[in-house]
Amino acid sequence: MPNRLETWRVEAYNTAKQSENKMHDDTVARRFGFSGGLVPGVDVFAYMMHVPIARWGRDFLERGLVEARFIKPVYDGETADVDATEHNGLLTLEVFSRTTLCATGTASLPPAAPAVSLGDYVAVPVVAERKPVSPATFEMGKWLGTTPRRWAGQDAADYLTDVRETDLVFAREGLGHPGLVQRVMNRVLVDNTILGPWIHVGSRMQLLSALRAGDEITARAKVTANYEKKGHRFVELDALVVANGTTPIAHCHHTAIYQPREQAAA
C-alpha cells in the first residue's frame, strides 16, 4: 500500500534575480506571460531532493536516482509544498504552489550505483568566445564543457540556506548538495553561448558518488537532441559530472528551452 510521507514546505527563493538569464527578472518574465521572475528549476529540483535525502540519507547521495519535470513556475516568496508517496521503493514527488501543480518527479535508491566509464565522456574546454545562441550552437553529437566550479566553506553553507535545506548530513559529513550538480548542468548552456531568456524544463540524475564540499566540479556533456516544439527551441544533453577531474559524481540528462517562442519569433 502506498505510504504518504510528511510534506516538505519551503518559502521559495529566487536565487537568480541578478543572473544573465532574464527569465528570472520580474519585468522580462512578465513579457513572456509569467507573473514574475521564475525560481530556477534547479532550485525547485533541490527542494524536491530533500525528501529522498531525508528518507535514505547518505546512501541516496551516493547512488540515488531522481528525475523531475517542471510544469508551472514557482515564484519568489511563495510557499512550495513537496508532497511524496512511497510505493515499492519508489517515491513519487509533486510540488504545489498557489494550489497549482508546478513540478512532478520520482526518486529511488538502486542497490548500487551503475558503472560509468570516464573515458566514454569527452572533456572539452568551454568556447574561447561566447556567441549569440542559434540552432547551430547545439549541433547534434557536439561535446560541451564547463568552467570548473567549487562551493566550499561559506559558499556551501549559503547554498544550503538558499535552497532551504536543513538536513544535517551535509555539515556532519562534509558533503555537497546534489543540487550543485544541477547548477553545473545549467552552466553547460551558459558557459558556451550567449542566451536570451531561457527555461530549464526537466532533468534526470543518477548519482554515482557523494559530492564533497569544496570539490571542483565540471560537466562533460553531449548534445543528444535539438528540436522545435510549439514554437520553442529545445536542447537535450547527456552528461557526466565529474569531481576534481577524476571522480564521476552523476550521470545527467538535462532538457531546456534555449529559445522560448517569443524570442524564437523575434
C-alpha positions as CSV (number, residue, x, y, z in Angstrom):
1,M,0.0,0.0,0.0
2,P,1.3,3.5,-0.8
3,N,2.7,5.4,2.1
4,R,2.3,9.1,2.1
5,L,5.3,10.9,3.6
6,E,5.3,14.2,5.5
7,T,5.0,17.2,3.2
8,W,8.2,19.3,2.9
9,R,7.3,23.0,2.9
10,V,9.6,25.8,2.0
11,E,9.4,29.5,1.2
12,A,10.7,29.7,-2.3
13,Y,13.6,32.0,-3.1
14,N,14.6,33.3,-6.5
15,T,18.4,32.9,-6.3
16,A,18.9,34.2,-9.8
17,K,17.4,37.7,-9.9
18,Q,20.7,39.2,-11.0
19,S,21.6,36.4,-13.4
20,E,22.3,36.7,-17.1
21,N,19.1,34.7,-17.7
22,K,16.4,37.4,-17.5
23,M,13.6,34.8,-17.2
24,H,14.4,35.3,-13.5
25,D,13.8,39.0,-13.8
26,D,10.2,40.2,-13.0
27,T,9.9,42.6,-15.9
28,V,11.2,40.3,-18.5
29,A,9.3,37.2,-17.2
30,R,6.0,39.1,-17.4
31,R,6.7,39.8,-21.1
32,F,6.7,36.0,-21.6
33,G,3.3,35.7,-19.7
34,F,4.5,34.8,-16.2
35,S,3.6,36.6,-13.0
36,G,7.2,37.4,-12.2
37,G,10.7,36.1,-12.3
38,L,10.9,32.3,-12.1
39,V,12.6,30.5,-9.2
40,P,15.3,28.4,-11.1
41,G,14.2,24.9,-11.9
42,V,17.5,23.6,-10.5
43,D,16.5,25.1,-7.1
44,V,13.0,23.6,-7.3
45,F,14.7,20.3,-8.0
46,A,16.8,20.9,-4.8
47,Y,13.6,21.4,-2.8
48,M,12.3,18.0,-4.2
49,M,15.5,16.2,-3.3
50,H,15.0,17.0,0.4
51,V,12.5,14.1,0.7
52,P,14.7,11.3,-0.6
53,I,17.7,12.7,1.3
54,A,15.6,12.6,4.5
55,R,14.4,9.1,3.6
56,W,17.7,7.4,2.7
57,G,20.4,9.7,3.9
58,R,24.0,9.4,2.6
59,D,23.0,6.2,0.7
60,F,20.9,8.4,-1.6
61,L,23.7,10.9,-2.0
62,E,26.0,8.1,-3.2
63,R,23.7,6.2,-5.6
64,G,20.2,7.8,-5.7
65,L,18.2,8.2,-8.9
66,V,16.0,11.2,-9.2
67,E,14.1,13.0,-12.0
68,A,11.8,16.0,-12.3
69,R,9.7,17.8,-14.8
70,F,8.8,21.4,-14.3
71,I,5.3,22.3,-15.3
72,K,4.4,25.7,-13.9
73,P,6.6,28.4,-12.3
74,V,7.4,28.7,-8.6
75,Y,7.7,32.4,-7.6
76,D,9.9,34.1,-5.1
77,G,8.5,34.3,-1.6
78,E,5.6,31.9,-2.2
79,T,5.1,28.6,-0.4
80,A,6.2,25.5,-2.2
81,D,5.0,22.1,-0.8
82,V,6.8,18.9,-1.8
83,D,4.4,16.0,-1.4
84,A,5.7,12.5,-1.6
85,T,4.2,9.0,-1.7
86,E,6.3,5.8,-1.4
87,H,5.3,2.6,-3.0
88,N,7.5,-0.5,-3.7
89,G,10.7,1.6,-3.1
90,L,9.7,4.4,-5.4
91,L,9.0,8.0,-4.2
92,T,6.5,9.9,-6.3
93,L,7.1,13.6,-5.9
94,E,4.8,16.6,-6.6
95,V,5.5,20.3,-5.9
96,F,2.5,22.5,-5.4
97,S,2.5,26.3,-5.1
98,R,-0.6,28.6,-5.2
99,T,-2.5,25.3,-5.2
100,T,-1.1,24.7,-8.6
101,L,0.9,21.6,-9.6
102,C,4.3,23.1,-10.5
103,A,6.6,20.0,-10.8
104,T,6.5,16.2,-10.8
105,G,9.1,13.6,-10.3
106,T,10.3,10.4,-8.8
107,A,13.2,9.2,-6.7
108,S,14.5,5.7,-5.8
109,L,17.6,4.0,-4.3
110,P,19.2,1.5,-6.6
111,P,21.1,-1.3,-4.9
112,A,24.3,0.0,-6.3
113,A,25.5,2.9,-8.5
114,P,25.9,1.8,-12.1
115,A,29.4,1.6,-13.5
116,V,30.3,4.5,-15.7
117,S,33.5,4.9,-17.7
118,L,35.1,8.3,-17.5
119,G,36.6,7.7,-20.9
120,D,33.2,7.5,-22.6
121,Y,32.7,11.2,-22.0
122,V,34.9,13.7,-23.8
123,A,36.4,16.5,-21.7
124,V,36.5,19.7,-23.8
125,P,37.1,23.4,-22.8
126,V,34.4,26.0,-23.0
127,V,34.4,28.1,-26.1
128,A,37.0,30.8,-26.3
129,E,34.4,33.4,-27.1
130,R,30.7,33.0,-26.5
131,K,28.5,34.0,-29.4
132,P,24.7,34.5,-29.5
133,V,22.7,31.3,-29.5
134,S,21.4,29.7,-32.6
135,P,20.3,26.2,-33.6
136,A,23.9,25.6,-34.8
137,T,25.2,26.2,-31.3
138,F,23.8,22.9,-30.1
139,E,24.7,20.7,-33.1
140,M,23.7,17.0,-32.6
141,G,26.6,15.0,-31.2
142,K,28.6,18.1,-30.1
143,W,30.6,17.9,-26.9
144,L,30.4,20.8,-24.5
145,G,32.4,21.5,-21.3
146,T,32.1,23.8,-18.3
147,T,34.3,26.2,-16.4
148,P,35.3,24.4,-13.1
149,R,33.2,25.4,-10.2
150,R,33.7,24.9,-6.4
151,W,31.4,25.5,-3.4
152,A,33.4,25.4,-0.2
153,G,33.1,26.9,3.3
154,Q,30.6,29.8,3.4
155,D,29.6,29.3,-0.2
156,A,28.5,25.8,0.5
157,A,26.6,26.9,3.6
158,D,25.0,29.8,1.8
159,Y,23.8,27.4,-0.9
160,L,22.0,25.2,1.7
161,T,20.3,28.3,3.0
162,D,19.3,29.4,-0.4
163,V,17.6,26.1,-1.2
164,R,16.1,25.8,2.2
165,E,18.0,22.6,3.0
166,T,18.1,21.7,6.7
167,D,19.3,18.1,6.7
168,L,22.3,17.8,8.9
169,V,24.0,15.2,6.8
170,F,25.9,17.9,4.8
171,A,27.5,19.7,7.7
172,R,28.0,16.5,9.7
173,E,29.8,14.6,6.9
174,G,31.3,17.5,4.9
175,L,29.2,16.8,1.8
176,G,28.0,18.9,-1.1
177,H,24.3,19.0,-2.0
178,P,23.4,17.3,-5.3
179,G,21.6,20.4,-6.4
180,L,25.0,21.8,-7.1
181,V,25.3,19.2,-9.9
182,Q,22.2,20.7,-11.5
183,R,23.7,24.1,-11.3
184,V,26.7,22.9,-13.2
185,M,24.4,21.3,-15.8
186,N,22.9,24.7,-16.4
187,R,26.4,26.0,-17.0
188,V,26.8,23.7,-19.9
189,L,24.5,26.1,-21.7
190,V,25.6,29.4,-20.2
191,D,29.3,28.8,-20.5
192,N,29.2,28.1,-24.2
193,T,26.8,30.6,-25.7
194,I,25.1,33.9,-25.1
195,L,21.5,33.1,-24.3
196,G,18.4,35.3,-24.0
197,P,15.8,34.3,-21.5
198,W,15.6,30.5,-21.3
199,I,13.9,27.8,-19.2
200,H,15.1,24.6,-17.7
201,V,12.2,22.1,-18.1
202,G,13.4,18.8,-16.8
203,S,16.2,16.6,-15.6
204,R,17.1,13.0,-14.7
205,M,20.1,12.4,-12.4
206,Q,21.7,9.2,-11.4
207,L,24.1,9.9,-8.5
208,L,27.3,7.9,-8.7
209,S,29.3,9.1,-5.7
210,A,28.8,11.5,-2.8
211,L,29.9,15.1,-3.7
212,R,32.2,16.6,-1.1
213,A,32.0,20.2,-0.1
214,G,34.8,22.0,-1.9
215,D,35.1,19.5,-4.8
216,E,35.9,21.2,-8.1
217,I,33.0,20.2,-10.4
218,T,32.9,20.1,-14.2
219,A,30.5,18.6,-16.8
220,R,31.3,16.6,-19.9
221,A,28.1,16.9,-22.0
222,K,27.0,15.7,-25.4
223,V,24.1,17.2,-27.3
224,T,21.6,14.4,-27.9
225,A,18.6,16.4,-29.3
226,N,17.9,19.9,-30.7
227,Y,14.4,20.5,-31.9
228,E,11.4,22.8,-32.3
229,K,8.2,22.1,-30.5
230,K,5.2,24.5,-30.3
231,G,7.5,27.4,-31.4
232,H,10.1,26.7,-28.7
233,R,13.6,25.5,-29.4
234,F,14.7,22.7,-27.1
235,V,18.1,21.1,-26.4
236,E,18.8,17.9,-24.6
237,L,22.1,17.0,-23.0
238,D,23.6,13.7,-21.8
239,A,26.4,14.4,-19.4
240,L,28.8,13.0,-16.9
241,V,29.5,15.4,-14.0
242,V,33.0,14.9,-12.6
243,A,34.7,16.0,-9.3
244,N,38.3,17.1,-9.4
245,G,38.8,15.8,-12.9
246,T,38.8,12.1,-11.8
247,T,35.6,11.1,-9.9
248,P,32.3,10.6,-11.7
249,I,29.6,12.2,-9.5
250,A,26.5,12.0,-11.5
251,H,25.1,10.9,-14.9
252,C,22.6,13.5,-16.0
253,H,20.0,14.1,-18.7
254,H,19.1,17.8,-18.9
255,T,16.4,19.4,-21.1
256,A,16.0,23.2,-21.6
257,I,14.1,25.6,-23.8
258,Y,17.0,27.7,-25.1
259,Q,14.8,29.9,-27.3
260,P,11.3,30.4,-26.0
261,R,8.6,31.0,-28.5
262,E,8.5,34.8,-28.3
263,Q,12.3,35.0,-28.6
264,A,12.5,32.5,-31.4
265,A,10.0,34.5,-33.5
266,A,11.9,37.8,-32.9
